[in-house]
Amino acid sequence: MALTLPNRSKAYFQAWNHSVTEVEALHAPGSTLCFSDGTEIAQTEPGVFREALQTRWDAGQRSVLAAEEVFVSAKGNICFTLVDSALPAPPAEDPALDSPGEVLHSPCCFELEFDPDGGVVAVSEYSLLDEAASPELAGWVARYFDCWNQHDPEAMQNVHAAESFIYLSDEVQYGPSSEDVVRGWEQTWVAAEAPRTSLRLFARAGGKRVIALRSEKGPRPNCEVLDFDDAGLCTSYIFADAERLLHRLATAIQFGAPQEVLQLVRRGLPLLADVELEVDGALLPGGTWLDLAMQLKRHLTPNSWP
């Protein structure tokens, strides 16, 4: 069984740690790479991307990236990956010293978008949001989740732009008006839903997109992506599902009872189509998670699916 989006994301960071040529090979023509400081590299023609990235690396701006957790977006072929960025310390001034200093570790988040063939279309890096340096953006996020935690429809409508969307899964979306969004949230709010607290926020210099990761481990996945307009109103909310929960569903599909698969799907796991199931060396036809679950159950235990 291959969960292709998370695997593609991890393969990208493996290439990053190996060579700039391998990174360029994964990018589709016309793709872009945006760093958290606002720098952007565009693949306008062969070789330009490789040279620009190599120049940046030669200037000491190359980190070793280790993917820690992958979140699959409810919108498009996109992964948000929590990454440990390890930047080597500058060389010691005295060459006689044995150690140049400690490696500097910092968390960051990468957004990777893929085309249908698996080529990388766009990569964006987000660093931890400095709330002291960006109090306005941090305030918008705090206000949004305060309203969410109160489950107050009127307050939620007031923090959404007149034209806005929420993407909760591959098949569950609400918009394009703030009224539609509120109706969607009202259908989603349940008593057992964990409040949005203890958030780690990631953003890019000059940008108005914030990636919020919950520090505590709750019953639901903990990656949410918010876009704001100049007035601080939310124009888009995107839910991204943790890979570990996708693996839970994958395991249930292969080894669990049909009822267990249905329970996980009903809890709100995205019904992603970008999944391949291999049985006895042959790939089953694609479809939603539930389609694939039903196919595999029929293959393994005929007549057992209700």
N, C-alpha and C positions, 0 to 999 in steps of 0.2 A: 504494500500500500504506500503511495507517495502523496504527501501533502505538498503540492508543487509550489505554492506561493511561499510558505516558510522556507522550503528548501532552496528556492531561488535566492531568497534574501540572504540566507547563510552563505551560499556559494559566492555571493557578491563580496562579502567581507573576507572570505578566504582569498579571493583574487586580490582584494585591496592589500592584504598583508603580504602578498607574494610579489606582484609586479604591476606597473602601470599599464603594460601591454595587455595583461589579462583583464584589467578593469575596462580598458577601452573596447576589448573584444565583446564584452557583455552589453555594451551600450548600443542601442539602435541609432541609425543616422538621424541627426537633428535633436538628439537627446541633450539634457542639461544636467549639470551638477552644481547645486547651490550650497555654499557653506554657511555656518551660523553667523559669520561676520558680515554676510551680505555679498561676498564674492561669488560670481557665477561663471562657470565654464560651459561653453556650448560646443557641441560636436557639429560645427558648421561644415567641415570637410575632413577627410581622413588625415590623421596626424596632428591636427590642431588640438584636439582634446588631450592626446597623450603628451604633447609638448607642454601645454599649459599646466597640466597636473604634475608633470615631472619637475617643472620649475618651482612649483609650490612646495613639493616635497624636498627638493634640494635646498630650499630656504629654511629647512627645519620645521616645516609645518605638516609633517607626516606622522600620524598616530597609528599605533597598532590597535585595531578594532576587534573586540570580542563580543559577538552577539549573545545577549543574556536571555532575552525573551522576545518572541515575535507575536505581533498582534495583527490579525487579518481584518482589513477595513470592510465595513458594510457597503461601501461605495467604490466601485471600480476594482481593478486588479492592483491593489495597493496593500503594502505591508508597512506597519510602523514597528521599528525594531529598537528596543532598549539596548544600548551598547556601552561597554566599558572602553573608554578611550585612554590609551596609555601613550603618553608623549615622553620620549627620552629626554632626560635633562641635558642642558647644553654641555659641551665638552669642558673639562676642567681647565682653568687658566694655566695651571702648572701640569705639563704633560707627565711629570714624574709621579703624580698621584695615581694610585691604583684605580680608584672609583671616581667617575665624573659626577656622581650624585644619584639621588633616588629618581626612579621613574615616576612621572606625575600622572595619577589616575583621576579621571573625571567621568561622570555619567553623561551621556548624550542620547539623543533619539534621532534615528534616520527614517525618513519617509521614502520608500522605493515604489515607483509605479512601473508596471510591466505592460508590454503589448501582448496581444493574444498568442504570439509565437514565443513569448518568454524573454524578449529583448527588453533591456532597461530603457524606459522612456524618460524618466526624470528621477533625480535623487536630491533630497533636501536634508541638510543637517540642522538640528535644533539643539541648542545648549540650554542648561538650566537657566530659567528666567531669574534675573537679578531684580527682585521686587523693589529694592531701593532705587535702582536705576530706571525701572519701568513701572512706576507706581500706578499709572493710568491703566495699563494693560492688566496688571495683577488685580486691580480693583474691579475691572469688568468681569474677570473670571470669578472672583469672590462673590460678586453680586449675583451672577448667574446661578452658581451652585447654592447660594443662600436661598434663592427663590425656589430652586429645584427641591431642596430639602424640606421646604415648607409645604410642598405640594399645593401651591397656591396658583390656580389657573390665571387669575388676573395679573398677578405679579410676573408669571412666566411670559404672558403675552407682552407685557411692558418691556421685557428685556430682549425680545425678538424684534428684528426689523419687520416692516410690513410685508416684505417678500423674503421668506426664509424657508429652510427645509431642515428636517431631521431624518437621518438615515440610521435605522436601528438594526437592520439586517439586510441581506440581499433582496428580500422580498417585502420588507416592512419599511415604508417611507411615508413621510407626511409633508405636505406643502402644497402650493407655493405661498400660502398666506400664513400670517402669524396665528390666525384663527384655526387653520388646519393643524398647525404645529401643536397648539394647546390641546386640541381634541386628541391628537396622538399621544401626548404626554398623559392626559387623563386616563387613557386606556392602558397606559404602561405602568403607572404608579400602583404599587401594591404595598401592603403593610410590611412585608418581609424585606423590601428593598433596602439595602444598606445606604446610609447617607453619604454624600460626597464630602469627605473630610480627609485631613492628612495628605493633601495633594502635593505631588512634585510636578512643577510646571516647566515645560520646555518651549522655547520660542527662538525665532531668528531675528537678527538685528533689522529693525525697520519694518518687520512684518506684523500682521495682526492675526496670525494663526497661532493657537496655543494647544499643545498636547498635554493633557492632564493624566497623570498616572497616580493611582491611589497607593499609598505606602503600605497600608494594612492589607492583609489577604481576606477578602470578603467572599461571599457566595457567588458573586458575579465577576466577570472579567473587569479589568480595571484600567482601560485605556479609552479616553474620550478626546475628540478633536473638535475644537471650536474656532470658527472664523467670525471676526467682528468687522463692522464698518467703522467709518471715521467717528461716528457718534457713540461708539461703544455698544451698539446693538448687535446681537448674534444673528448672523445671516445663514449659518450652517452649523449643525451639530452632527458629528459622525461617530458612531460607536465602532470600536475595533475589538475583535474577540481574541482572547489569549490563546496561543497555540496549545497550551496544556489542556484547555477544555476541548479544543478540536480533537486532540489525541484521545481524550476520554470518550468522545463520540465515536471516533474511529475504532477504539478498542471494543466499545459496546456493539458496534456494527459487526465486528468480526467474531467476538466471543460471547457477547451478552444475549439476553433474551430480547425478543422484539419489543416487549413492553418497556425495557430499559432505554432502548433507542428512542422510542416515542416520548418518554419522559424528558430526556435531554433536549430533544427538538422543541418540545412544548415549553421548556424553560427559557427559550429565546435564543438558542444557538443559531447562528446564521446558516441558511440552507445554501451553502456555497456549491457552485458547479465545478470549480477548478480543483477537482479531486479525481485521482485515478485509483481504481481498485484492481489488483492483479490476483487472479485465481488460477492456479495450475499453469502459470506462464502466459495466460491470456488476459488482456485488459477487458473489463466489462464496459459496456457503453456508458458514456457520461450522463450526468443529470444532476438533480439536487441531492443533498445528503440523504434525504428520505428515499428518493428513487434508488440510490445506490444501496442503501440499507436493505430495501425490499428485495433488490436483485440478489444481493449476497445471501440473504437469509433463504431465499428460494433455492439458491445454488447449493447451500450447505445442508439445509433441512427442508426438503420439499414438503409442501402442504402445512408447514408449521406457522406461516405468517397468517395472522387473523384477517 
